[in-house]
Amino acid sequence: MQRTVLLTGASRGIGRSIAERLLNDGHRLSLGLRNPDALLGTDLDIDRVAVHSYDAKDPGSAQEWVDATVTQWGQIDTLIHCAGILHRTPLLFSDGEEHDLDELWSVNVMGPWWLTRATWPSLVSSGRGRIQVLVSMSGKRVKGRMAGYPVSKFALMGLCQSIRNEGWEEGIRVTAICPSWVNTEMAGAVTAVKAAEMTQPDDLATLSSTLLTLPAASVPFELAMNCSLET
């Protein structure tokens, strides 16, 4: 069954792979990007794909994007949050690094919160609303000396739980997707795990696609995956 999917982070990496897979599955996509022109001339530059300007730090752009999508296609029944940023801010951060903490909170937590809030009426009216959130294993445990990034991801996991509670009776189901290292640009500096041994973006896209085929009674709240053993 065709869905109308609102998707962030589709310019590259995991979001791009999910967009391409869902398009091949026959769904309609509304993609929010800071630079909409980035997709001109690509495989995503076709009629079943609408591209809108979106900045996760600007709540107004979330509402404008949602309104434009509903005007164009009349509905939104699926929301997928893939956009996020990484700062390696430690617990004992230096003067000036507090701005990185503010940005992590704004993009990784409040961005999905504002966009979910804007999309909510459409998800409820569809009767089959689905939300997927790329949380990461950093929302379940903390490794090394990074503090700001995992704290933002723990908060994002809490947001997913709140979404689940709020939307349950309305038929909305949310899945927190929690990979560890994924073979993307963000993991380019990682040497502990070879790129070929990391989780691949296309495999995450397959999981995302499969989730949309499941009935409400079978949608998992959380998908955690490791490319290396963690205890």
Secondary structure, 3 states (H helix, E strand, C coil): CCCEEEEECCCCHHHHHHHHHHHHCCCEEEEEECCHHHHCCCCCCCCCEEEEECCCCCHHHHHHHHHHHHHHHCCCCEEEECCCCCCCCECCCCCCCHHHHHHHHHHHHHHHHHHHHHHHHHHHHHCCCEEEEECCHHHCCCCCCECHHHHHHHHHHHHHHHHHHHHHHHCCEEEEEEECCECCHHHCCCCCCCHHHCECHHHHHHHHHHHCCCCHHHCCCEEEECCCCCC
